[in-house]
Amino acid sequence: MGIKLQQSLNISPAIYFTVKFTQLKTMLHSETTIEYRFKDAYLFYCKHHDTLGVSEAHEDSIQLSGVTSENLNDFIQTYFEYVLDDAPMTEYFKERLSKVKESVEDE
């Protein structure tokens, strides 16, 4: 049935798997790895739902629930530090985060 549905809707296997996987709401285990490839990935974040999304040309998307803004901040800091190897940007990011946190606490 899955293959016929996939063919009748003219969707790629990766998208069909994503739909089926989302419907199952299966919890991932430490040994689980799922890889998706995007030609033109667009990342977005919803802070109200703690959800990181990745879409292909703003159409089909994968939603990662339970990703907090703190997780993203840690990722961004690590990206600046290890991928870009940019110590000044890393320090600036840390400084800006602390100022943002201070202003939120003051409100």
C-alpha positions as CSV (number, residue, x, y, z in Angstrom):
1,M,0.0,0.0,0.0
2,G,2.8,2.4,0.9
3,I,4.5,2.2,-2.5
4,K,1.2,2.6,-4.4
5,L,0.2,5.6,-2.2
6,Q,3.7,7.1,-2.8
7,Q,3.4,6.6,-6.6
8,S,-0.2,7.9,-6.8
9,L,0.7,11.0,-4.8
10,N,4.0,11.4,-6.8
11,I,6.1,12.0,-3.7
12,S,9.7,10.9,-3.1
13,P,10.5,7.9,-0.8
14,A,12.1,10.3,1.7
15,I,9.0,12.4,2.0
16,Y,6.8,9.4,2.3
17,F,9.0,8.0,5.1
18,T,8.9,11.3,6.9
19,V,5.1,11.3,6.8
20,K,4.9,7.7,8.1
21,F,7.6,8.3,10.7
22,T,5.8,11.4,12.0
23,Q,2.5,9.6,12.2
24,L,4.1,6.8,14.3
25,K,5.5,9.4,16.8
26,T,8.2,6.9,17.6
27,M,10.8,7.9,20.2
28,L,14.3,7.8,19.0
29,H,16.9,5.7,20.8
30,S,20.6,6.5,21.2
31,E,21.4,4.0,18.4
32,T,18.9,5.5,15.9
33,T,20.2,7.6,13.0
34,I,17.9,9.0,10.3
35,E,19.5,11.0,7.5
36,Y,17.8,13.3,5.2
37,R,19.3,15.1,2.2
38,F,18.1,18.5,1.1
39,K,19.0,20.3,-2.1
40,D,18.1,23.7,-0.8
41,A,17.5,23.4,3.0
42,Y,15.8,26.2,4.9
43,L,16.0,26.1,8.7
44,F,13.4,27.7,11.0
45,Y,12.6,27.7,14.7
46,C,9.4,28.2,16.7
47,K,10.2,29.2,20.3
48,H,6.6,28.8,21.4
49,H,6.7,25.1,20.5
50,D,10.5,24.4,21.0
51,T,10.6,23.1,17.5
52,L,13.3,23.3,14.9
53,G,12.2,22.8,11.3
54,V,14.0,22.0,8.1
55,S,12.2,22.4,4.8
56,E,13.0,21.8,1.2
57,A,12.4,25.1,-0.7
58,H,9.7,26.1,1.9
59,E,7.6,23.1,1.1
60,D,7.9,19.6,2.7
61,S,9.5,19.8,6.2
62,I,10.8,17.9,9.1
63,Q,9.9,19.1,12.6
64,L,12.2,18.4,15.5
65,S,10.2,18.9,18.7
66,G,11.9,19.4,22.1
67,V,14.7,21.6,20.7
68,T,15.0,24.5,23.1
69,S,16.4,27.9,22.4
70,E,19.3,27.0,24.8
71,N,20.0,24.0,22.6
72,L,20.2,26.3,19.6
73,N,22.4,28.8,21.4
74,D,24.8,26.0,22.4
75,F,24.8,24.8,18.8
76,I,25.5,28.4,17.4
77,Q,28.3,28.9,19.9
78,T,29.9,25.6,19.0
79,Y,29.5,26.4,15.3
80,F,31.3,29.7,15.7
81,E,34.0,28.2,17.9
82,Y,34.8,24.9,16.1
83,V,33.4,25.2,12.5
84,L,34.2,28.8,11.8
85,D,37.1,28.9,14.2
86,D,36.2,32.5,15.0
87,A,37.1,33.3,18.6
88,P,36.0,36.9,18.5
89,M,32.6,36.0,17.1
90,T,32.3,33.3,19.8
91,E,33.0,35.8,22.5
92,Y,30.7,38.4,21.0
93,F,27.9,35.8,20.9
94,K,28.4,34.8,24.5
95,E,28.4,38.5,25.5
96,R,25.2,39.2,23.6
97,L,23.5,36.2,25.1
98,S,24.3,37.3,28.6
99,K,22.9,40.8,27.9
100,V,19.7,39.3,26.4
101,K,19.3,37.1,29.5
102,E,19.9,40.1,31.8
103,S,17.3,42.2,30.0
104,V,14.7,39.4,30.2
105,E,15.4,38.9,33.9
106,D,15.0,42.7,34.5
107,E,11.5,42.7,32.9
